[in-house]
């Protein structure tokens, strides 16, 4: 089930008496670890003040498409890219109609068109408005486009009518969003993912390692959880925190990673080798710290570590095995050679010589390569790249 820890939630509030419940929605999201930003329509301000929602969310309220300061930096586009999930609660019949027809004459409409986030709508209106043929046709159209409706609930309404049209209660809205990810494209699958660097000790205080931050591997783990999978994350030493729903195994050396991976693969359907595993380790480990005055010209003999990725592909041929190729030249050709030599199902290449998408940054740009296709994923946040990778893996494994 989806965890909201570290998730970016964009809450749209439209004009209706249920707008007062949006404050509770924000509070519950924040309690679950989400970062919440709010977009209000002009009519929403007649029911609840921007100051109230700003105080609860801790973020500035967005309400204008033509905000000079924000739009100087294409503010609405950046906000659309920022969001992992967009929830409109309450959502009026007017807003449903505008979204259906792709209108972008206000900030909320523009954000919906510009965002790739998952969109949820919690309708709130008079029962006759909800049951009207126009609204029902709009509801069917948006549902067919992948927008998820939560409710409306039935009950007594502010006007005195009794029937469908009430906004679902905040606690239930959030629970329904969380549970909707149980049936993702990787539901029922177990995925083992490696992340971060490994460390090969020279002596008790020195080691050989690399610049991997683990951000891509941890993003893949988060995306796999969102897709409904059960996730084992085998991580080298990083400063990141894993979601509580992930089975986290912390290791240091390549040999430790190998042992844990092989155990996890006994019950895994998919393996993603995203870790930057040390190719070599010192042939001899010094039990005591090497003194530089005793060894002015230190020479370290290295020997190869076992190839985790190749071992998984060899020993678990029924699993879908995915590797990463961090290259600095001839990127895709080198990746293709690795795909074939290790007998992988898929490899993901990226250019780590580009500092904007290399190690220890939040963005990435990759090419997903199989024997049959190459799919280029242009520069974006690592979590969004991870989601696209998992979609491709799901398509290939569910054929």
Beta strands, then each sheet from edge to edge (+ up, - down):
strand 1: 8-13
strand 2: 35-40
strand 3: 85-91
strand 4: 118-123
strand 5: 148-149
strand 6: 153-156
strand 7: 162-166
strand 8: 190-195
strand 9: 200-201
strand 10: 207-208
strand 11: 230-235
strand 12: 247-250
strand 13: 270-273
strand 14: 280-282
strand 15: 302-304
strand 16: 320-327
strand 17: 346-351
strand 18: 363-369
strand 19: 374-381
sheet 1: 2+ 1+ 3+ 4+ 5+
sheet 2: 6+ 7-
sheet 3: 12+ 11+ 8+ 13+ 16+ 17+ 18- 19+
sheet 4: 9+ 10-
sheet 5: 14+ 15-
end
